[in-house]
Amino acid sequence: MTMSAGKITDILSARQWQQVLDRDARADGQFFYAVHTTGIVCRPSCPSRRPGKANVAFFSTLEEAIGAGYRPCRRCHPERTAPEPDPQAKPVARAARYLKEHAGERVTTDELARAAGINRLTLHRAFRRIFGVSPVQYARQQRLKAFDTNIRESTMRVTDAIYDAGFGSSSRLYENSAARLGMTPREMRNGADGISIRYTITDSPLGRMLVAATEKGICTIAFGEGDSEVLEVLSDRFSNATLTHERPKSGWLAEAVDYIIGQMGEHPTAATFPLDVRATAFQHRVWRALQGIPRGETRSYSQLAAELGSPTATRAVAGACAANPVAVIVPCHRVVGKNGSLTGFRWGTERKRKLLEAEKNVAFSS
């Protein structure tokens, strides 16, 4: 039986739509899609937010789309035959390698620019564009990594570890790392011995939930089937800390529990809570971006990377999501696969599905 022209067109459109959903770069040049509501035409791999299917039209050539009144997208530049590689990628790679090799030394901006082979201003702009952080932030993180290795994996004295990592004094280390380390160098050496952490375990829409806090703020949120499972997460993370179990009916910790549970399906309350978490500068940028995703909406890893100005950092974004120790407050569950699949979630994809459904229902009823 011969298939009708209309049926063939429907099949082709369905395939093209799936390639748009997948941001399939292999389809670039084969066709273009235009969005009625924005008047823009894009290549299939465009990192922009996916439009509704009803608002999309497909064209075999860019000329056809422009002739129909659409203008080229400024993000994916369909008028270009192929995406242009970043012209400063190699110099930035040289600079990053230089900072890693000299993590324990003080590197001036001029010295780094000479190593990269480009001027200082170009290096700064390119570094931020590619890595999402400035050279200074990157260098600082390399020194923190060097210090962390020295203090945990050697018999080096704390003072020696501080100077060996490139910090001029202990105060400089505290100034650069207090928010990330959550403890002093000596406490790190002792496995967080002496740090007091209060925690409570309660029921939640996602099962048993543990919320723990230091004096600086929330440090861990964990989900599981039973109390022992969630407590093990906290114990592993702070093996030598003093853990105190509380059943608060009022006060800050009780308010924190109410706030977190409220984030799972109700409208967010006006209250905010400080986060006592350790992360790289890029992780902090990713987590801030996650908190900017509206309830009821999702982003793909590649979308989030593009929004951060680092479209090639998809894996780094995924790693930052996986490292998030305070789920729900930093809503990494709002990141999904390119095709809308749930992908992974530290506390299980079923909990991720429940969170997204609850948020979506609230958003639609607002």
Secondary structure, DSSP 4 states (H G I P E B T S, - for coil): -PPPHHHHHHHHHHHHHHHHHHT-GGGBTTBEEEETTTTEEE-TT--SPPPPGGGEEEESSHHHHHHTT-EE-TTT-TTSSSPPPPTTHHHHHHHHHHHHHTTTS---HHHHHHHHTS-HHHHHHHHHHHHSS-HHHHHHHHHHHHHHHHHHHS---HHHHHHHTT-SSHHHHHHHHHHHHSS-HHHHHTTSTT-EEEEEEEEETTEEEEEEEETTEEEEEEEESSHHHHHHHHHHHTTTSEEEE---SSSHHHHHHHHHHHTTTSPPPS----B-----HHHHHHHHHHHTSPTT--EEHHHHHHHTT-TT-HHHHHHHHHT-SBBTTB-GGGEE-TTS-----TT-HHHHHHHHHHHHHHHHH-
